[in-house]
Amino acid sequence: MKIDRYTLFGIFFIFIAVSIFFTDVFNPFIRPITHLFLMGSSKGKDILFFLILGIFLIFSQLFEYNGNFRENKYIKKISSNKILSIFKLENNTYIKFSIFLILVTAILGLIMELIIRSQMGISPFTIFVAMDPTPTTTSILHSHIYKSVIGGVIGFILSNLSLGVPIGVNTGDSLYQYVPKLANIIIIVLPILFLSQLGSMKDRLAPSRLILIFASTIGLIGIFDGGLFSVPCAGAIYGMLLIYFDGNAFDYYTIRLFNKLHITNKDEEYIEKIRNKVNFSYKSFKRYIPHIFLALIILTAISISIIGTNTENYEINIINQTSSLAELNNTLSDYSVISIENNNDNNINVENNNINIDNNNDKKTLILISPKYNEMELLNSLTKSLKNQGDAFSMSWNFYSYINSNNTNLTNNK
């Protein structure tokens, strides 16, 4: 069959995904770009992004004018499957369902974040780090609860294909032991979400369809790697809301602006029909709903960051401490430690290097560290320093440390 441009680009992006999996040749070019919308892009996210993007580009043609694609014998076999009857609803209906499913799943993830902290007796305004076998972080602002489930599934599939997890890919499996079993629901949610997003693309002109393809791709990633307040998840909902409330206007203005009528495979009369559906009035409240949603998400995330900020010190709780206090103190010697308190209320005050240590091997320890460090630098450094010191640890956050130019640099030996 004649290869359509959607199929061609879809195959190209899948090829990039495979290349990233086996090599690092594209990393210097791709990572700076994907970092902008995947919120801390990594090799694993890049692979998923290009793989899902390619799949959406190819299969979004199931519902469009492309006769060459639909007449292919393999596509005909897929199209004749009864399961495609689920796509009989209007495309906007699938957008509403997709947004609903993302929001419910993300909110459920936030609830599970709170459950984990409640069970461990730590503050909800903390970053939790599971250490074994590899460090995995999670918080209500950037959740990896569902990632631990999906990572386990991906690891299982790769092992059965005699493929290992590539270096630089964190599957989040160390977190899974702390996650409520309800998190396994993501295994069911993701394929349903994929199908509903695919249904939202039918009977769309190229401009709005491409926006939905991009939004759907980052949404599938963001829902399990980042959660509600992450850039990909919030960006996905924003993109879907834009098309839902203003899709016709977006199509019409894009086509007229670039004078690219041929990209729609429609004639002028059809475009005029689209024009008649466009709401040109900016007094309509509906047109502002996507922007209001995005503003609310940003403001909520910032508010949680500020409300949960501890400016007096960084509180670090080591869960199931496995080393002695002497070993722990030696490990933290390069940090500005204020105090160490074990769960038997034995205190260690650290001032002017005068330290009295009880050589108990306690299972949980509270450490207070000076607030002079940048939060992210301290977290990354402690993740290395506390290796083999316990099963996990939690750390309070300090929103203002990101805007404080006088942060103390950490040593590089951790």
C-alpha positions in Angstrom: 0.0 0.0 0.0 1.0 3.6 -0.4 2.5 4.9 2.8 0.6 7.8 4.2 2.4 10.6 5.9 0.9 9.6 9.3 2.2 6.0 8.9 5.6 7.2 7.7 6.1 9.5 10.7 4.7 6.9 13.0 7.3 4.3 11.8 10.0 6.9 12.0 9.2 7.7 15.7 9.0 4.0 16.6 12.4 3.6 15.0 13.7 6.4 17.2 12.2 4.7 20.3 14.0 1.4 19.4 17.2 3.3 18.7 17.1 5.0 22.1 16.5 1.7 23.8 19.6 0.1 22.4 21.9 3.1 22.0 22.6 6.6 23.4 23.3 8.2 20.0 20.2 10.4 20.0 20.4 11.5 23.7 22.3 14.7 23.2 19.8 15.9 20.6 16.5 14.6 22.0 16.9 15.0 25.8 17.0 18.8 25.8 13.7 18.9 23.9 11.8 16.2 25.7 12.9 17.6 29.0 10.7 20.6 28.4 7.4 18.7 28.4 8.2 15.4 30.1 9.4 17.1 33.3 12.8 15.7 33.9 13.2 13.6 30.8 15.0 10.3 31.1 15.9 7.5 28.7 12.8 5.5 29.8 10.5 8.5 29.2 12.0 9.2 25.8 11.5 5.6 24.7 7.9 5.6 25.8 7.2 9.1 24.3 8.4 8.2 20.8 6.9 4.7 20.9 3.4 5.9 21.9 3.6 8.9 19.6 4.3 6.6 16.7 1.5 4.2 17.6 -1.0 7.0 17.8 0.1 8.5 14.5 -0.5 5.2 12.7 -3.7 4.0 14.3 -5.4 7.4 14.3 -6.0 6.8 10.6 -8.5 4.0 11.4 -11.3 6.6 11.4 -10.3 9.0 8.5 -10.4 9.5 4.8 -7.2 7.6 4.0 -8.5 4.9 1.7 -5.1 3.3 1.1 -4.7 2.7 4.8 -8.2 1.4 5.4 -8.1 -0.9 2.3 -5.0 -2.7 3.5 -6.0 -6.4 4.3 -4.4 -6.2 7.8 -6.2 -3.0 8.6 -9.4 -4.4 7.3 -9.1 -7.3 9.6 -8.5 -5.0 12.6 -11.4 -2.8 11.5 -13.8 -5.7 11.2 -13.2 -6.6 14.9 -16.2 -6.1 17.0 -14.1 -4.2 19.6 -14.1 -1.2 17.3 -17.8 -0.8 17.9 -16.7 1.1 21.1 -15.7 4.0 18.8 -19.3 4.7 17.6 -19.7 7.7 19.9 -18.8 11.3 19.0 -15.1 12.2 19.3 -15.7 14.8 22.0 -17.4 12.2 24.1 -14.1 10.3 24.2 -12.3 13.5 25.2 -14.6 13.9 28.2 -14.2 10.3 29.2 -10.4 10.5 28.9 -10.2 13.7 31.0 -12.4 12.1 33.6 -10.3 8.9 33.7 -7.1 10.8 34.1 -8.4 13.0 36.9 -9.9 10.1 38.9 -6.8 8.0 38.5 -4.5 10.9 39.4 -6.5 11.9 42.5 -6.6 8.2 43.6 -2.8 8.3 43.3 -2.6 11.3 45.6 -4.7 9.5 48.1 -2.4 6.6 48.1 0.6 8.9 48.6 -1.1 10.1 51.8 -1.8 6.5 52.8 1.8 5.6 52.5 2.9 8.5 54.7 0.2 7.9 57.3 1.2 4.3 57.7 4.8 5.3 58.2 4.0 8.1 60.5 5.7 10.8 58.4 4.4 14.1 57.1 2.4 14.3 53.8 4.7 17.2 52.8 7.7 15.0 52.3 9.6 13.3 49.5 9.7 9.5 50.1 12.7 7.6 48.7 12.7 3.8 48.5 16.3 2.6 48.4 16.4 -1.1 47.4 17.4 -2.1 44.8 17.6 1.3 43.2 16.5 4.7 44.7 13.0 5.8 43.6 11.4 9.0 44.8 7.7 9.9 45.1 5.7 12.8 46.5 2.3 14.3 46.2 3.8 16.9 43.8 5.5 14.3 41.6 4.1 10.8 42.2 5.7 7.6 41.1 3.2 5.2 42.7 1.8 4.0 39.4 5.3 3.9 37.9 6.3 1.2 40.4 3.5 -1.0 39.0 4.1 -0.3 35.3 7.9 -0.6 35.9 7.4 -4.1 37.2 5.2 -5.0 34.2 7.8 -3.7 31.8 10.6 -5.4 33.6 8.7 -8.7 33.5 8.0 -8.3 29.7 11.7 -7.5 28.9 13.0 -10.4 31.0 10.7 -12.8 29.1 12.1 -11.3 25.8 15.6 -11.9 27.1 16.2 -8.2 27.2 17.4 -6.3 30.2 16.3 -2.9 31.4 18.6 -0.4 29.7 21.1 1.6 31.8 19.6 4.9 32.7 16.0 3.6 33.0 14.5 3.6 36.5 11.5 1.3 36.6 10.6 2.3 40.2 10.3 -1.3 41.3 11.9 -0.5 44.7 8.8 1.6 45.6 6.3 -1.2 44.9 6.6 -2.9 48.3 5.2 0.3 50.0 2.4 0.9 47.5 -1.2 -0.1 48.3 -2.4 -3.0 46.1 -5.1 -0.7 44.7 -2.3 0.9 42.6 -2.5 -2.2 40.3 -5.6 -0.6 38.8 -3.3 1.4 36.5 -2.8 -1.9 34.5 -6.4 -1.7 33.5 -6.7 2.1 33.2 -3.9 2.6 30.7 -5.3 0.5 27.9 -8.8 1.9 28.4 -7.3 5.4 28.4 -5.4 4.6 25.2 -8.6 3.5 23.4 -10.6 6.5 24.6 -7.9 8.9 23.4 -7.7 7.1 20.1 -11.5 7.5 19.8 -11.2 11.2 20.4 -9.0 11.6 17.3 -11.6 10.3 14.8 -13.1 12.7 12.2 -10.5 15.4 13.1 -8.7 17.6 10.8 -4.9 17.5 10.9 -4.3 20.5 13.3 -6.5 19.3 16.1 -5.7 15.7 15.6 -1.9 16.4 16.0 -2.6 18.3 19.1 -4.6 15.4 20.5 -1.9 12.9 19.5 0.7 14.9 21.4 -1.5 15.5 24.4 -2.6 11.9 24.5 1.0 10.7 24.4 2.3 12.8 27.2 -0.9 12.1 29.2 -0.3 8.3 29.1 3.2 8.9 30.4 2.3 11.6 33.0 -0.5 9.6 34.6 1.9 7.0 35.9 5.1 9.0 36.0 4.5 12.3 37.7 0.8 12.4 38.5 -1.7 15.3 38.5 0.8 18.1 39.1 3.4 17.0 36.6 3.9 18.8 33.4 2.9 15.9 31.1 -0.3 15.1 32.9 -1.5 18.7 33.3 -0.4 19.5 29.8 -2.3 16.6 28.4 -5.6 17.7 30.1 -4.9 21.3 28.9 -4.5 20.1 25.3 -7.6 18.0 25.3 -9.6 20.8 26.8 -8.4 23.2 24.1 -9.6 20.9 21.4 -12.9 20.0 23.2 -13.9 23.7 23.7 -12.2 25.3 20.7 -11.2 22.6 18.3 -13.1 24.0 15.3 -11.5 27.5 15.7 -8.1 25.9 16.1 -8.5 24.0 12.9 -9.9 27.0 10.9 -7.3 29.5 12.1 -4.4 27.1 11.5 -5.4 26.2 8.0 -6.1 29.9 7.1 -3.0 31.2 8.7 -0.7 28.8 6.8 -2.9 28.7 3.8 -2.6 24.9 3.8 -6.0 23.6 2.7 -4.5 20.5 1.2 -3.5 19.2 4.7 -7.1 18.5 5.3 -7.9 16.7 2.0 -11.1 18.8 2.1 -12.4 21.4 -0.3 -13.2 25.1 0.4 -16.9 24.4 0.9 -16.0 22.0 3.8 -13.8 24.6 5.4 -16.6 27.1 5.3 -18.8 24.6 7.1 -16.1 24.5 9.8 -16.1 28.3 9.8 -19.8 28.4 10.6 -19.2 26.2 13.6 -16.5 28.5 15.0 -17.3 30.6 18.0 -15.5 33.9 17.3 -16.7 35.6 20.5 -14.1 35.8 23.2 -16.9 36.6 25.6 -17.7 32.9 25.8 -16.7 31.5 29.1 -16.1 28.0 27.6 -13.1 29.3 25.6 -11.3 30.2 28.9 -11.9 26.9 30.7 -8.6 25.2 29.5 -6.6 28.2 30.6 -8.4 28.4 33.9 -7.8 24.7 34.5 -4.0 25.1 33.8 -3.8 28.2 36.1 -5.5 26.3 38.9 -3.2 23.3 38.6 -0.1 25.6 38.7 -1.5 27.7 41.6 -2.4 24.5 43.6 1.0 22.9 43.1 2.8 26.2 44.2 0.4 26.5 47.2 1.1 22.9 48.3 4.9 23.6 47.9 4.7 26.7 50.0 2.3 25.3 52.7 4.5 22.2 53.1 7.8 24.1 53.2 10.0 23.7 56.2 12.4 26.7 56.3 13.9 25.9 59.7 15.6 22.7 58.7 15.4 19.6 56.5 13.8 16.7 58.3 15.1 13.3 57.2 13.5 10.1 58.5 15.4 6.9 57.9 13.0 4.0 57.7 14.2 0.7 59.1 17.7 1.9 59.8 20.2 -0.9 59.2 23.5 0.8 60.2 24.7 1.9 63.6 24.5 5.5 64.7 28.2 5.8 64.6 28.3 4.7 61.0 25.4 7.0 60.1 27.1 9.9 61.8 30.3 9.2 59.8 28.3 9.1 56.6 26.8 12.5 57.3 30.0 14.1 58.4 30.2 16.4 55.4 26.7 17.8 55.9 25.7 20.5 58.3 23.8 18.2 60.7 21.8 19.9 63.5 20.8 16.8 65.4 20.1 13.1 65.2 17.3 11.4 67.2 16.6 7.7 67.2 13.2 6.2 68.1 14.3 5.5 71.7 14.6 9.3 72.2 18.4 9.1 72.4 19.6 12.5 71.1 22.8 13.3 69.3 23.5 17.0 69.2 26.2 18.0 66.6 27.9 21.3 67.5 31.5 22.2 66.9 32.3 18.5 66.2 31.5 17.6 69.8 29.4 14.4 69.5 28.2 11.9 72.0 27.0 8.7 70.3 25.0 5.8 71.7 26.0 2.8 69.5 22.5 1.5 69.3 21.4 -0.1 66.0 17.9 1.5 65.8 15.4 1.0 63.0 14.2 4.5 62.6 16.1 7.8 62.9 15.2 11.4 62.6 18.0 13.7 61.2 17.8 17.5 61.1 20.0 19.2 58.6 20.7 22.9 58.0 18.3 24.5 55.5 21.2 26.2 53.7 21.2 23.6 50.9 19.2 23.5 47.7 16.4 20.9 48.1 17.1 19.0 44.9 20.9 18.9 45.4 20.5 17.7 49.0 18.0 15.0 47.9 20.3 13.7 45.2 23.3 13.8 47.5 21.5 12.0 50.4 20.2 9.4 48.0 23.9 8.4 47.4 25.1 8.9 51.0 22.3 6.9 52.7 22.7 3.9 50.5 22.8 0.8 52.7 21.8 2.9 55.7 18.2 1.8 55.7 15.3 0.5 53.6 14.0 4.0 52.7 14.0 7.6 53.9 11.8 10.6 53.7 12.8 14.3 53.4 10.9 17.5 54.0 11.0 20.1 51.2 11.9 23.8 51.0 10.3 25.7 48.2 12.4 28.8 48.8 15.6 26.9 48.4 15.1 27.1 44.6 15.0 30.9 44.6 17.8 31.4 47.2 21.0 32.2 45.3 23.1 31.8 48.5 22.6 28.0 48.8 25.7 26.2 50.1 27.2 23.8 47.6 27.4 20.2 48.6 30.7 18.2 48.4 31.1 16.0 45.4 32.3 12.9 47.2 28.9 11.4 47.8 
